[in-house]
Amino acid sequence: MIRIGIAGYGNLGRGVESALSHTEDMELVGVFTRRSPDSVKTKTGVPVYSMEQAKNMTDKIDVMILCGGSANDLPKQTAELAQYFNVIDSFDTHAKIPEHFADVDAACKKSGHLGMISVGWDPGMFSLNRLYGQAILPNGKDYTFWGKGVSQGHSDAIRRIPGVQDARQYTIPVESALESVRRGENPELTTREKHTRECFVVAKEGADKAAIEEAIVTMPNYFSDYDTTVHFISQEELDRDHSGIPHGGMVFRTGVTGLNGENKHIIEYKLTLDSNPEFTSSVLVAFARAAYRMHSEGQVGCKTVFDVAPAYLHPESGEALRAKLL
């Protein structure tokens, strides 16, 4: 059995716990939290420990799955815990991945462990499909669409506006842009032409709704570059109709083959997710299996999804995979 620890117990940590319950070759040893362990109750009754106790359990855990946030937690935690364990995270700040990779790689090589970063669906599964597409169709173009789905970061940005009580924001692909890509037209698309944003906002009593809407649609880096629609609704409506965390999206590679580029091809990879964190958790668990196997073979240092052979992800043997799937 591959022995797993979970560092952090929010939506992602709870998703990992659920995903592990469906595996036969992995077991959850414990959850590690910065909160008081007595205040955290797990779904499956697995023990909860303080984060400080983790370094005393190096002989009990094969892979630590980190479930903190990319903004403040993972840039420090992944490298720190790599001193004691093989680690895996879902760091998703794309621009800072090279820097994060270097930090974790140095820590792993010093300790003799294996780290795996930026594992999820984007970055992660979408990254793999972009790589496959470019390798197979070198003469072509990439397109990535996200949604329809809840953007947790954008929802939080709205909640920080004065007068806002609660909010959810959905990222929605522009259907005409999608269809143009599917037809192989290779359009040049601006940010505004690829996605729209739809906001459902609960205003505090007496708040200036016009001012809130203006603050949303003009917010740089979040909404100003998109066509954004704002709906004001009650807390009851928000709780009833927008309590889930769905998401998804599509990766396309369009390209041509033949000496004169006479034949067109389109690769499409699509995800439709009821729960963004639970799907991300399931990806993490599969790659944690790979991390364990790769380290068992003597590999150390930091890895990404690009470095993992597909057979390492699946619980069955190579012989079984060749017989059933190949």
Beta strands, then each sheet from edge to edge (+ up, - down):
strand 1: 2-7
strand 2: 26-33
strand 3: 48-50
strand 4: 63-66
strand 5: 86-88
strand 6: 114-116
strand 7: 140-146
strand 8: 149-150
strand 9: 164-173
strand 10: 195-203
strand 11: 227-232
strand 12: 247-257
strand 13: 263-273
strand 14: 301-303
sheet 1: 3+ 2+ 1+ 4+ 5+ 6+ 14+
sheet 2: 7+ 12- 13+
sheet 3: 8+ 9- 10+ 11+
end
